[in-house]
Amino acid sequence: MPEEKELPDKNNENITNVNKYEKFLTTVENKGSFCYNRKTDRVKYSNGGYMGSRINVLDIDIDNFTAKEAMKRFVDSMQSEPISVIEMVTADSLMKMADVPELKGAVSYFDLVLAGDTTVLESADIAEEKYLHEIHEHTFLRMLLRYINRHHKRIYLLVESEEEGQEFLHFLEYNCRGAQIGGMAKVSAQDRADDMIVNAINGADIDCVISVMSSPLQEDFVTKNRSILNANVWLGLGKEIVPFGRTGTVQSRFTQYVIKNMFRKELEKRKKVEPQTLQM
């Protein structure tokens, strides 16, 4: 039993000292290659009850769950096999995936797809205050980190740069000290090394892979490697969900304002095109 107590302490030391960042990098990264919207019916489950509802935004079905409902699915997934894929999508990631039709089809096979910003729900005329408030406050993410922290779950991090990796570790230092970091890998869209990264993840005895990569790289990576990843859960947060640093937060507010306007224009464009398509 002494061994079990040592793991969280050793991990806390590594997380606290961000200067030890390189210890989390796999050999892959050290080589230089980084590594018309509608609201649908409520979903009925086998027990006869109803849970959440689904909305379709830019041809991608999204589960409109409360944070508590989503958390129940996450906890169940952490105790089952094979790997469950949970993805949080934003207006930005949806627009980027819209340019890759085959990827949108793959996302429909994910176990849970959640809205990551209020713009996504508003585009489907979801106005319930509870849903909007929870997304704005990142309630699901807070509950999830609390669970990982309390149960000392072993996680593996996927990022796109060293700077983002350092900030992610710094974020976990203050929000999830009880997590055991099994490793970190940098994934590059230009120089993919999926096989080596998957081997590193599988060799680290992981409970959950957490990705903060951009779309469509994040979705493409898990779609291609899902069948060979040894973990209980893949959690795709993307780059807009985790509030990295004060400067980054200020920049993201302006960026999100621009993205929100672009997103609305894209929706309006589709509303004009779809009726014409139906007439044909």
Summary of the structure (lengths in Angstrom):
residues: 280
radius of gyration: 19.1
end to end distance: 69.6
largest distance: 70.8
contacts: 891
relative contact order: 0.16
helix: 52%
strand: 16%
